[in-house]
Amino acid sequence: GTNGLIYQQVVIHLPELDNDLLDVLPYYTYCLTELGCAGNDYLAVQDWQSRVSGGIHAYASTRGQIDNVQSVSCYFVLFAKAVARNHAEFNKICVK
């Protein structure tokens, strides 16, 4: 049903953050996939991502509880997609 695409999400529950961290969280999620990692500079990482995936995105999500919308939980989400033939290499990106 996905026309040969695979999707992967890593969802991590965020603890309560102080205001200073909440202020920079949007910048962090925006820049995270643009930075270097695992000893590679940002250009090498960008090249690797573009060869293997159809995109990697990070964002924060806030959800109200079903029985009390005033009680919320926050999550950090890393989302990626790729064509099925790149599955093995794609998983290397998602776990680094």
Secondary structure, DSSP 8 states (H G I E B T S, - for coil): --TTEEEEEEEEEE----HHHHHHHHHHHHHGGGS-BTTB-HHHHHHHHHHH-SEEEEEEEEEE-SS-TTSEEEEEEEEEEEEGGGHHHHHHHHH-
